[in-house]
Amino acid sequence: MILDKYLLRQFLPIFLVAVSLFSFVLLLIDLFANITRYLNNEVPILKILQIGLYYIPQCISYALPISLLFAAAYTLGDLYARNELTCIFSAGIPFRRFSISLLAVGFFVSILSFFFDDKLVIPTMKLKNDLSRRALNQYITQSDSDIVIKTRSGLLTYSVDYFDNDRKILNGVSIIEMSESGEFISQIRASSAEWRETHWEFRNALIYKYDNGILRVSSLDPDTSYNEHPDIFRRSAVIIEELPVKEARLLVEDLRSVGLPYFSAQADYYHRFSFSSTSFIVMILSVSMGGRFRKNILLMSLFTSLAAAVVFYVTEMMSMAMAGLNYIPAVFGAWFPVIIFIFIGFFLLMSAKT
C-alpha cells in the first residue's frame, strides 16, 4: 500500500540514526566506566579499541528497543504536527490499520534480534569479557568450598569442605549412598580425595554400614567406582549469558542432573526467547500511545511510551528475580510480562481514537 511505504520511508531513516546514536552513547558509557582501570593497568590504546569493537554488537542489541520506541513516536508525532494523519483519518483509514507496517517492523526486529544475539552478540561479548579480564588482570577461580552435590539420580550425595581445582583434590569428603527406595546404604568419610584420571583416590577413608542392624565402621578398600568428574565440583566458571541457546539448555540440564542450583540458569534460558520480543512490545506501546494525544504530541508520545517501557522493564526484572529464586516457574517468570504488555498494547491500539 502506498501509505505503508510512505510511513516506512518516514520511519526507517529516523530509526537508523537512533540506533547509531544510542549505540555510540552506550559504547562511550562503557569506555568511561572502565577508563580509570585501563589507565591504572597501562592497557594499550589498541587493546582498548579492540575491546570496544567487540562491544559494538551488544550496544546495537541494547539500542534496538529504545530506537524503535523513539523513531515510532517521533514519526507519528511529526505526521500529527503536519496534519497528515488528519487527512488519513478523514479518508476513513483507522489508526490501527495505518500503523500496521510499524508493528510489522517491530515483529521482524524481534525475530532478527533473537538470532542476532545468539549468533553474534553472545560470541563477541565473550571475547570482549575475556579480553577485558586479561587486560585488567582479573581471573576467575574455579575452586570452591562447602559443596553439596547429588549424582547418579540422587542416590549418591557428596559433601565437600573445599575443592582445589588446580590440584584436583577434595578436602573433607563425605559421601552418602542411598537405595532407590530411600534407605541408607553407606557413608564414606575421608580427609581428602585426589583425582586419578578415571576415579577418586581416598586418603584415610572410613566407611560406615549397617550390619544386622548395627552401624559398623571399617577402612575403605581401594575403590574405583567413585568416578564423578572434577568439573561438577567447580565453582561455575561458565557464565550462562556468554553461552548460545543450545549450550545454555545443556548447562541447565547438567546443573539439574548433578543436583546443583539451576533455577537462575533456567530462568535466563527462557528469558533468551522472551527478551527478543521486547522490540515488538515497545513498538506496540509507542504506536498505541501515539494515537492518544492532540497537543504536544511528540513530547507526550515520547514521555508516555518511555514510561510504559520502563514499567515493562521493571516488571520483567521482578518476575525474573522471582523465577531465579524459584518463587515462580521459570517459564512464567520469563513470559508473563511479555504476554501482559502485548495484551495491554493491543488494547490501547484498538481503542486509540481515529
N, C-alpha and C positions, 0 to 999 in steps of 0.2 A: 504494500500500500504506500502511496506517495507520502502520507503523513508520518508513517512509521520511519521511512527513510529520512525524512526531514528531521524528525525528532532525534534519530541516531546521529545525524550529521551535527546537530547542536550539542549532543551529549558526549560523544567519543573524544573530541579534542580536549574538552574540559577534564574528562576522566584521565586521559593520558598525562596531561600536565599535572593533575593532582597526584597521581601515582608517583611520578618523578619527584615532585616536591616533597611529599610525605616520606618517601624512601630516603631522600637525601637528608632530611631532618633526623630520621631515626638513625642513620649512619653517623651523623655528627654527634648525636646524643651518646651513642656507644663509644665513639672515639674520645669525647671529652670526659666520659665517666672513667676511662682507663688511662688517660694520657699521663697522669701522675705516676702510675705504676710502670708504664712503659719507660718513662724517663728515669725512674729510680733504678730500673733493671737494665738501662742502657740498650734498649731494644732498637735495632737499626730501623731507619725510616722505611726501607724496602719491606722489611718484615711487617711493620705496622700497616703498610698499604696492602700487603698480601692478606693480612687478617681482615681488613676492611673489605677486600674484594670477595672473600668467602662469605661475608655477612650480607652482601647485597641481596641475594635471593630471599633471605629471611626478612629483610626490610621490605621487599616488594610484597611478600606474603602478608606482613602486618599492615601494609599500606592499602591493600586492595579493598577491604570493607569500608574504611573511612573515606577512601577516594570515591567509591560508588555512592556513598551517602552524600558527600559534598557535591559531586557532579550532578546527581539527580535533583537535589534540592536547588542548586544554582540554575540548572536548565529550566526546570518548571517555574521557578521564581522569575527568571528572565522572560519567559513566554507570557506569564501573567502580566509582568510590568509593561510589555509591549502590546498587551490586549490581544495577543494572538490566540490564546486559549478561549477568550470570549467568543471569537469568531468560530472556533472549532465547536464549542458547545452550542452555539446558535445554529450550527448545521445539523444538530441532533446527534453528535457523536459523544457518548458518555465518557467520563474521565477514565473509568476503568478500562475501557476499550482503547482509548488513546495511549494509556501508559503501559499497554501490554508488551510493547517492544522493550521497554526498560526492565520489566520483570523478566523477560526472556534473557536479557543481558546478565542480570543478576543470577539467574539459574545456571546459565552457561559458565559464568565465572566461578560459581560454587563447585561445579563438576571439575573445571580446569584446575582450581586451586588444590583439590584433593590430590590429583596426580602430580601437580607442580611441587607440592610439599613433599610427597612421598619419594619422588624421583630426583629432585634437585635440592630442595631446601634442607632436608634432613642430612644427606651426604655432605653438603657444603658446610652446614652448621657443625657437624662432627669434625671436619677438617679445621674449621675456624677455632673450635674449642680446644682441640689437641694442639694446634699451633700456638694459641694464646697461653695454654698451660706451660708449654715448653719455654716460651719466651719469658714468662713471668716466674719460671722455676716453681710451678705448682704441680704437685704429684698427688695421686690418689692411692692411699694404701689399701691393699686387699686383705689385710689381716683383720681379725675381728675378735670380740670377746663376748662371753655369756651367750653362747649359741645353743639353740634347741631346734633340732631338725628331725622330721619324721620321714622315713623312707620305707620302701617295699610295701606300699599301700597302707602305711600307718602301723605296720607290725613291728617296726624297729624304730626306736627313738634314741637319737644321740643328744647328749647334753655335754657341752664342751666349755671349759672355763676360758680358753684362749686358743685361737688358731693362728699359727705362724705361717703365713702364705709363702714367704721366701724359702723356708726350710721344710715346708710341708709337714709340720708337726702339730698334733693336737695335744694340748696340755689339760690335765684334769678331766679325763674322759669317763663318762658313764653311759652305758648302752643298755636299754631295757628292751627285751623281746617279749611280745605278746602273741597269743594264738589268735586265729581268726574269730574265735568265739569271745575274745576279750580277756582270756585268762593269762595270768603271769606265767612265763616260761623260765626266764633267767635274767640276771643283771650282771653286767661286766663293769668293773671299776678298775681303772688303770691311771698311773701317774701321768703317762703320756703315750702317744702312738705316733709312729713315723710311717709315712707313705713309702712303699717299696714297689713302685711301678704298677703293681697289679692288686695290692691289698695293703691293709694297715697292719703294722707290726707293733704289738703292745709291749709296754715295759711295766714290770711289777703289777701284772694284771691278776685280779681275782674274779672268780665267777660264783654267783650266788644262785642256787637252785633248790627247789623243794624235793626232798627225798622222803617218801612215806609221811608226808605232812610236816616234815621238819626242814627248816631252811638251813642248808649246809653251804659252806664256803670252801673253795679249793682254788689252787693255782690254775690259771688258764693255760691249756696246752697250745702250742702254735696252731693258729687257725687262719686260713687264707680266705674264708668265706665273707669276711667283712671288707668289702671291696668298693664301698661308695667313693666316688671320685672326689678329690680335694676341692674341685670347683664349687661343690654345693655348700662348702663351709666358708667360702669367701664372702667378705663384705661385698655387696653388689656393686661392682665396678662398672656394670653395664647400666647406662643411663637410657631409659626407655624412650625418652624424647629424641635420642640420636639413632633410633632403630626404625627401619622401614616397617610398614604394616605387617607383612608376613613374619618378620623376625620378632616384632613386638608380640604377636599372637603366640609364637613359640616360647617366648620368655614367660608369658603368663602361664602357659601350660607347664613349663618347667618349675616355676615357683610353686604352683599348686601341687604338683606331683611330689615335691620334696618337703612339703609342709611349711614352706616359708610364706610370710605375708604377701599376698598377691592382689589385694583389693585395690590398692592405689594404681598398680600397673594395669589391672583390668579396666579400671575406670578411664585411664589415659588411653588405652587401646580403643575403647568405644568412642572416646572423645575425638579421635582422629577422624572418624566419619561424621560425627555431628558438627564438629567445628567448621568443616568445609561448607556447611550450609549458612555460615554467618553472612557471607556476601549476599545471599538471596534474602535473608531476613532484614538486613539493614536497607536493602533496596526496597522491599515492601514497606518498611516503616517510613523511609524517606518519601516515597511516592504517595503513600496514603496521607502523610502529613502535608504534602504539597498541595493537596486539593481542598484544604480546610480553612484557608485564610484569604482575606480580601485586602488587608492593609499590612504594610511592612512584610510582604510575602516572603522575600528571600531570607530576611533575618529570622522571622518566626519559623519558617520551614527548617532552616538550619538548626535553630535552637531546639525545637521540639523533636526533630529527628535525632539529634545528638543525645538529648536527654533520654529518649526511648532506647537508643543503642546502649547507653550507659546502664540503664536499668536491666537490659538484657544481659550484658556482661557480668554485672553484679549477681544476678540470679544464677547465671551459669557457674560462676565461681563458687557460690554457696552450694549448689547441687553437686558439683564435682568434689568439693571438700567433704560433703556428707557421704558421697559414694566412695571416696578414698578411705574413709574411716569405717565403711561397711554399715553405715546407718540406713542407707537405702541401696537398692540394687544398682550395679554399675551401669546397666543399660538405661535404667530410669534416670539416673543422675546425669548421663550424657545427653539424653534425648528429650527429657521433659521440658527444659527451657525452650528448645528449638520448636517443639510442637505447639507450645502455648503461644509463643510470639508469632509464629506463622499464622495461627488462627486469629490472633489479635490484629495482625497486619491486614489480613484479607477482610476481616470485619470492618476495619476502618476504611479500607479501599472501597468496599462495596457500598459503604454508607457515605462516601465523600460526595459533596454537592457538586453537581454539574450544571 
